[in-house]
Amino acid sequence: MAATGSEKQGANGVKSFYVSTPIYYVNDAPHLGHAYTTVAGDVLTRWHRQRGEKVWFLTGTDEHGQKIMRTAEANDVTPQAWCDKLVEEAWKPLWEHLNIANDDFIRTTQKRHTDRVQEFVQDLYDKDEIYKGGYEGPYCVGCEEYKLPGDLIEAEDGTKLCAVHKKPVEILKEENYFFKLSEYGPKLLEFYEANPGFIQPESARNEVVNFVKQGLEDLSISRSTFDWGVPVPWDEKHVIYVWIDALLNYATAVGYNENPAKFDETFPANVHLIGKDILRFHAVIWPAMLMAQGLPVPGRVAANGWLMVGGEKMSKSNLTGIKPQDLTSHFGVDAYRWYFLRAIAFGQDGSFSWEDFSARYTSELANDYGNLASRVAAMVGKYFDGALPASAADGEAEKAVHEGLAKAVATADAKIGEELDFQAGILAIFDFVKQVNGYITEQEPWKVAKDESEEGRARLATILYTAAESLRAVAVLLNPIMPDTSQALWDSLGAEASLGALAAQPVQDAATWGQLPAGATVTKGAVLFPRLEEKKD
C-alpha cells in the first residue's frame, strides 16, 4: 500500500499533505453521510498536522448542473440564490459546528474556479482531446450521469431505474462535445498495476479495474439542453458537464493556472476521500483528464462505504437523511466525531442506530475514558493537593503501561496516518485506556493511600504519576479525533502551562515517557462525557 506521507518535494520546499473531500451537491442540506466523509478528512489532516507536517485540507460545494437548476426552480429562486442560501445557512455552519478545520472552501460558481475550468477544457480541445458528436441514452439527474445498461435496475412495471436513487432515468438526446476517454483505458490499467494502493479499499480497486478492462467509451463533457453551468469557451451554446467542472476543483482550489508556486507545492492530492458511488469519476475520469493534460495523478482515492438506515443508503431522496445536529445535541460534537469512525470500518458500509451510539458512548467514552480522567484528577487532588507527584520507581506494572503506550502510539500512527484505518487506530488508543483502568484497579491506590509511610507515599506517587502521564498521551492521541474534550483533559492535567499547546504535541512522540512534569497542577474539571441520563435533550 502506498504511503500517504508528504515526502514529495514542491518547488519551494516540502509538498503539503493534501487531502480533499468530495465537493458536495447543494440541492439540499447536509446529512450524516456528508459529515462522515468530512470528519474523516478532518481527523486525517489534524493527525498529519500533529506530525509536524505541512497540510492542506480542502472541501466545498458543487453548484452547477440540472439537479441544482430544477431544485432552484421548484423553490422559485435562481440557481445562484439557492446555492448561496444553502452554503451560507447550512453547509458552512455545519462544518464550523463539527470543528472541521479545513484550509479552503471551494465553490464551483466562484470565478477563481470557473475561469480555470474553461482554460483546462480549452487546452484539451486545442490538443485534439475533445471532439463534437451526439449522444442518446438513459440519464440520471440525481447522479448527473449517463447510465450504462448495467447501472440500471428494473421496476415491477418494467421502468428502468437508477440503481443508486431508485428513480426512473430520463432518455436524453443532444449534441455534445466528447473527451477521448476510450484512449486512456490501457494507460489507466498500466497505472493501476504500477500503483496498487491508488484505489482503496481492495474491493473498490477490483471494481474499477474490471470496469476499465471491459473497455471505456468516450465521455460527453458538455450539455446543450440547459444553461446552468460553465460555458464551453469555444461554443457557448454548450455548458461543461458538471462532473468535469466538479473534478477540476481539486486543481483550481490550489492555484492551477493562477498560482504556480502554490500549485507545485500542493498538487496533486495525497488522498481524495469520496463516497463509493462516485468512485468511477475519481478513479477513471479524473486520472485520465490529468494524463491528457500532462499533470500528476493523485496518490490515493479512498472510497468510504455508505451509511445505512433501515437497509437503505442514507440520503434525502430516500427520506433517510438525518441531520448531524440531531445527534450532536444529545451526544456532543466530540462523541459524534468519534462514533462513526469508531463504529464503522472506513471503506465498508455501516448501519447507524441510536441504540448502538448510546451503548458505545456509555461504555467507552463515559465509563472507560471519562471516568478514568475524573478518578485520576480526583485522587491527585485528594492525596497530593492537586500537585502531580514525581514517580519514585517504576516496577513491572509501570513498565507494562509504558510498553502498552508505545504499542498504542505506533499502531494508531500507522492505522490513522498511513492506512486510513480510523477504526483500528481508535481501538488501539482505547485498548490502552482500558489497560490504564486495569492498572489502577490492580494497584488500588485508595488502599495504598492508607499507608502513610515514606514507602507508601512513594508508591502512591508512582501509581498516580503513571496514570496522569498516560492520560497526557491519550489527550495527544485523541486530539485529532475529539479536540474539545482532549483540550479539557490537557487543561485538567496542567499540561498547557508546562508543555504548551496541545495541537503542537507530535502524535508520533506521544509515547516518550515522562513529559508531564512533577508539580503540574492537576484539577478536576467538568465531566468529559456526562451520563446520557444527565444530559438534556
N, C-alpha and C positions, 0 to 999 in steps of 0.2 A: 504494500500500500504506500502510495506517495505521501511524503510528509507535507504538512501544511505550514511549516515554519517560514519565516521571512528571510531565507538565506540568499535569495536573489538580490542583485545589486541594481539600483537605479543610477541614473547619470550623476546625481548629486548626493549619493550616499546609499544607505541600506533601503531596499524596497520595503514599502509598507506591507504589513499583513492585511490584505484587503478582503473583506467579507461583505457579501450582499444578501439581502432578502429578495424575494420577488418584488416588483412594484405592483401594488395591489389595485385591482379594479374598483373604481369608486362608484359602482352602481348602487351600493348600499353601505351601511355602517359595518365596521369590522366585527367579526365574531371570534370564538376561541381558536378556530383553525388558523386565522391570520396571526393572532397573537402568539400561537405556539411556535411558528417559524421565527417570528421576530424576537421572541425571548431567547430562543436557541442562538440566534445570531448575536444577541447582546451578551449572553454568557460567554460565548466563544471569544468575542473580541475583548471583553473585560479580562478574561483569563490571559490572553496574549498581552494585553496592556500590563498586567501584573507580572508578566515575564520580563518586562522592561523593553518590549518591542514597540516599534512604530506601527500604529494600527490605523486603518481606515474602515469605517463601518457605514454602509450605505443602505438606505431604504427609501421608499417613496410611493408614488401613486401613478397608475396607468389611466389616462384620462381621455383617450380617443376611442373611436370605434362605434359600431352600430348599436351595441348594447347601451352604451352611455347616452347616445343620442335618443334612443327610444325611451330610456328611463327619464331623461330630462323632459321630453315631450309629454310623457304621462304625468309629470309633476308641473306642467305648464311653466317651465323656465327654460332658459337657454342652456345648452350643454356646459358652457363655461361657468355659468352661475351655479349650476348643480354641482360641478366639481369643486368650485371654491367653497361652497357651503359644507360639503361632506368632508373636505380636507381640513378646514379650519374648525369645524364643530364636532367632528367625530374621530378622524384618523390621528391628527397630531395630538389632540388632548389625550387619547388613549395611550399613545407611546410615552407621553410625559407621565401619565398616571402609573404606567408599568415600569417606570425607571429605565426606559430604553435610552442608552447613551450613544445614539447614532451621531456620526460626524457630518452627515449631509442628508437632506431630504429632497429627492428629485421629483419634479412633477413634469410629465411629458407635454404639458401645454406651455412650459416655460421656453422663452426664446433661446436661452443657452442650450436647450435640448433640440428644439425644432430646427434651428439653423444648421446644427451639426448633422442631424439626421438627413437633411436634404443634401448636404455635402457628401456624406458617406454613400448615399444611394446614387448620386450623380457620378461619383468616382467609379462605382461598379458599372454603371451604364457606359461610361467612357471606356472602360476596359472590356466592353462587349460581354459582360457577365449577365446582362439583362436584355431581354427582347420582348417585343409586343406579340400578344396572342389572344386567345379567347378561352373561356372555361365554363363548363356547366357541371354542376354536381351538388350533392347534399351539403348544406352549410348549417352549423350550429351557431346561432348568435351568442348563446351563453359562453361557448368556448372561443368565439370569434375564429372559427377554423372550418375549412372544408374537410369533410369526413370521408375516409375510405370505407369500403363496404364492411371490413372487419371491425370498424369502430362503432357500428350501429347495432341496436337490438330491435326486436320486433314486438310491437304491442299486440294484444289479443285480436284487434281488428285489422292487423297487418300493417299498421302505420310504422314507419321507420323512426326510431327514437335515438337520440344521443345517449350513449351508454353512461356518460357522466351525469347529465342533467335530467335524464329520463323524460325529455320533452321532444316533440316532433322536430325534425330538421326541415329546413326550407331548401327547395331546389332553386339554385341561383344560376343564371346565365348572364355573363357580362364580359366585356372586353377588359383584358388585364395586361399588365407587364409581368414577366416571369424572370425569376432568378434561376440560373442553370444549376440547380441543386443536384440534379442527376449525375453531373460530372464529378461530384465530390464523394460519392459512395466509397470507391477504393481508397481515397486518401483518408477518409474517416476511419475505415476499418484498419488501415495501417496504423493510424494514430491510437486507436483503442488498444491494439495489440501491443504497441510500444509503451502505453501508459495505462496499465490495468487498473490503477486507482483513480482514474479520471471520473468514473461514474460510481456512485455509491447509492444503495447497497449493491451487493453482487446480483441480486435478482433484477434490479433496475438496469445494471450493465448488460446482463444477458438479454433483457427485453430489447434494449436499443441495438445491440449487435445483431440480433436476429431480424429486427426491423430493417436495418440498413442492408443486410445480406439479401433481402428479398428484392432489392432494387429501389432506388429513390426516383420520384417524379420531380420535375421542375416545379418550383414554388411560385404561386401567384403572389406578387408583392405589391399589388395595388388594387384599389376598389374604385369603381366608377358609378355606382348606384346611389351613393350618398356622399356628403362633403365634410363630415366631421372627422377631420384628420389632417395630417401634414401633407400639403400639396406636393405631388411629384414635380420636381423642379423643371423638367423639360416638357411637361404635359399637365397643365393644371386642371384638366378635366378629371384627373385621377387624384386620389389621396393614397398615401403609402399605407399598406396593410398594417393594421395596428400591432401585430406581433413583431414586424421588422422595426417599427417605431419603438416598441417597448424594449426589445432586447438591447437596443443601442444605448439605453440609459446607463448601462454599466461602463460604457466608454465616455459618453458625453458628460457624465457627472464628475469625471476625474480629469477633464481637460482635453479630450480629443479635439484636435484641430484648433485649439484655443490656448492651452497652457502646456506646451511640450514638456517642460521640466516636471510638472506635477503628473502628467500622464505617464512619463517614463518611470517615475518613482512609485507609481501606484498600480498601473495596469500591467498585466491582466489580474483579475481577481484570483486570490488563492482558493477561495471557496465561494461558490454560488449555492446558497441554501434555497431550495424550491420545494413545492409540493409535487408529488409524483404524477399528478395529472398534467403538468406542464413539462414533463421530462424531455419529450422529443424536441420541443422548441429549444431547450437549453443544451441538450447533448448531441443534437444533429444539426439543426438550422444555425444556431449561434456559432459553433466552431467552423461550420462551412463558410459562413459570412466572413469570419475573421481570416480564414485561409485565403479566401478570394481577395481580401484587402491587404494581405501580407502582414497581418497583425498576429501577435502571440495568442495562443489559446489558453483559457483559464486552467488553473491547477486541478480543480475538482468541482464536480457538480454533485451535490449531495441531496438526494430526494427523500424528504420525510414522508411518512405514511399519512393516512387520513385519520382524523379524529372522528369516531363513530358515536352516534346516539341512536339507540334502538335499531342497530344494524345498518343504519344509513350514514353516508358521509355527511358530516356537519356542514350545512350551507343554508343560506337564506331561501334558496329556491326549494329546498326540501323541508322547509319550516323547522329545521333543527338548529338554526343558528342561535347560540347562547352568548349573551354579552359577557365579556370578561368581568365587568363591574358587578354582575350578579354574584360572582364568586369572591372577588376581592373585598366586597362589602362585608362578607361573612368571615372569610378565612384570612384576609390581609393580603397585601401585594406580594410580600416575600414568599409566603406559603404558596401563593398562586404560581410564582416564577419557579419554585422548587418542584411543585407537584407533577406537572406534566412531563418534565424532563426526568423525574424520578420514576414515575409510574409507567412510562411508555418507552420502549426501546426505540431510539431515533432511527428512522428508516422503515419502521413497521407500523401497520395500522394499530390503533389503540382505542378502546372504548372508555368513554368518560362516564362516571356515575358519581353523584353527590355522596353516596354511602362510602365509596372507596376513598374519596378525598377525605371525608370525615375520619375514617378509620386510620389512614396513614398520618394525618395531621395529629391526631391524638397520640398514636403510638410512637411515632418517630420524632415529630417536632416538639410536642408538648411534654411527653413523658421522658423520652431519651435525651434530647438535646436541651430543651428549655429547662427542664428540671435539674439537669447536671449543672448548667450555668448558675442557677439560683442557689443550689446547695453549696457549691464551692464558694461563691461570694458570701453566703451567709456564714459559713464556717470560718473563713478568713476574718470576717468581721467579729464573730463571737470569740474566737480563740486568740486572735492577734490584733484586735482593734483596727482591722481594716488595712494593716500594713503587711504586704506579702512577705512571708518569711523566707530566708535563704534555705535552700536544700542542704541538709547536713551530709548525708552519704547515701548514694544510690545503691540499692540492693538488686537482687534478681528481678523482683517485681517491677521496679522502676526501669530496669534495662529492657524488660519486655514491652513496656509502654514506649520507650524510645524506638525500639525496633518496629513496633506497630505503626508509629507515626511515620517512620521512614518509608514503610511499605505503602501506607495510605497516600503519601505525597507522590511517590513515584508512579503509583497506579493512576491516581487522579490526573496527574500531569499528562501522562501518556494517553489516557482514555478521553479526557475532555479536550486537551490541547492539540492532540495529533489525530486521534481516531474518530472524533466526533461521537464517541460513545458516552453521552452525558449520563445515562443511567448507571453504567458501570463505575464511572468516576464518582458520582454522588454516593453510590453504595459503598465505595471504598472509604470515603470520608465518614459515613455514618457507621460503618463497621468499627472504625477507630473510636467514635463516640461511645459505642456500646462497650468497647474494650475499657475505656476510661471509667465508665459506670461500673463495670465489673471490678476494676481495680479498687475503686472506693468501697464497694460492697465488701470485698475481701479484706481490705486493710482496716476497715471500721474505725475511721479517725475519731468518731464520737466516743469510742471506748478508749482509744489511745489518749485522748484528751484528759481522761481521769487520772493518768499517770503524770504527776507534776514534777517528776524527777527530771534532771537535765537530759537524760537519755530519752525519756518520754516526750519532752518538748521537742527534741531534735527530730524524733521520728515523726511527730505530728507535722512539724515544719516540712519535712521531706514529702510527706503524702500530699499536703495541700499545695506545695510548690509544683509538684508533678502534675496535679490536676489543673492548676491555673495555667501553667506553661502549655499543657495540652490544649486548653481552650484558646490560648493565644494562637496556636497553629490552626485550630479549627476555624477561628474567625477569619484568618487569612485565606484559607482554602474555600470557605463558603462565601466570601465577599463577592466574587463574580456572579454567584447564583442568588444570594439573599443579601444585598448591600445594606439595607436599613438595619436589620437585626444584627448583622455582623458588626456594623458600626456601634450599635448599642452595647454589644458584648465587649468590643475593643475598649470603649469608654469605661465600662464597668471594671475592666481589668487594670485600668490606669495606664494603658499601653500608648495612648496618644501622646501623653507628656514625655514618656521615656523612649518610645520607638518611632514616633512621628505618624504621619498619615497612614491609615490602613491601606488605601489604594496604592501606596508606594511600596508595600511589602511584597517582595518577589515570591510567587507561589512555589517556585522550584526550590526556594531556600527555607520553606516553612518548617522543615524537619530539623534544621540546625538547632540543637538543644541549648537552652539557657539564655534565650534572647530577652525574656521578660525579667527585668532586674529585681532583686530583692529590695523591699522598701516601697515598691509601687503601691499606690493607693487603690485598693480594691473596694468597690462599693456595690451594694445590691440595688440595681435599678429596677425598672418595671419588668414584669414577666415578659420574656421574649415571645412566647406563644401562649396566650391565655387559653384556658379551657374553653371549648366551644360553648358550653352551657353558661359561661360567664360573659360571653361576647353578646353584644346587642345586634340583632339582625337589622 
